[in-house]
């Protein structure tokens, strides 16, 4: 055991932090001795507790984001949660399949994308070679570049001719996507990754 912390809200609860990971479905014994009360009274006999550690079945498969750019591995953004709400992602391996040929199998690496497109992916969760769970189809967007932040937006009749905006685009600091309607037009300005 590395650390024992008393719950400040409930002095009868202690959180134990161990220096090694438990193995799924293994039974462990924990013996506690040398415990003193707040008044200084020491526990006379050691107390032993036995329990079986279980990771638990994967109850939820989700993606932590849904827009991916070339070179990203969709598998890196999979989150697996058990029935108790505990993140168990690192206990399993995942494979990605997709409706898009621009997503490779296994890790789901995104290949070359020239314009944004919608695809569907399925996550297969494995323990060794055994399939534990599969997700339903998850809708994702494959995009040529990532937007890191929205700089602003505005309305105008000819926003492409604003000199500061044109210079920022020329310098490669901004790009834009114009949603045309009748005048005025809506212009979105965002920084690229």
C-alpha positions, 0 to 999 in steps of 0.5 A: 500500500502506498497511501491511506487517506481518511475521508474528511466528510466521513471519518469512518471511510479510508481511501487506500491507494496501492502501488501495483495494479490488480489483476482481473478476477483475482482474490486479494486479502488486505490486512489493517493494523496499527490504526488509531482513533482520533483520541489515540486509542489503537485497534487491538487486533488486525482486521483482514478483508478479502475481495475479488477484483473485477474490471467489470463488463464494458457498458458504454463505448464512446468517442471523446471527439467526432471530427478527425483529420488526416493522421489521427487514429480514431482508436486514440479517442475511444473511451470505455466505461464499466457499469460502475462508471469507471473508465476501463479503456486501458484494460481492453484493445479496440479496433475501428471499422468504417464506411469510409475507405479513408479510414484504415482498419484496426486503429482507424487512422484517417488518410488524406481528406480533401473536403469534409465528409461524413462517415460512420465508424464501429468500435470493436472491443477485445480482450485478447482475441475475444470480442467483448462488445461492439458499438452501434454506428457512430457518426463522425466527420473527416476534415482536411484540417482541424479548427483550433478556435473560432476567432469571430463571425460577422455580417457584411456585403463583401467581407472578403475585401476587408484588408485586415482579414485578407492579410490574415488569410494571406499570412496563413493565420486564418481561413474562412468558410462563407455561408452564403445567403442573400446579403448580408453574408455570414463569415466565420473566421477560425484559426487552423491547427 
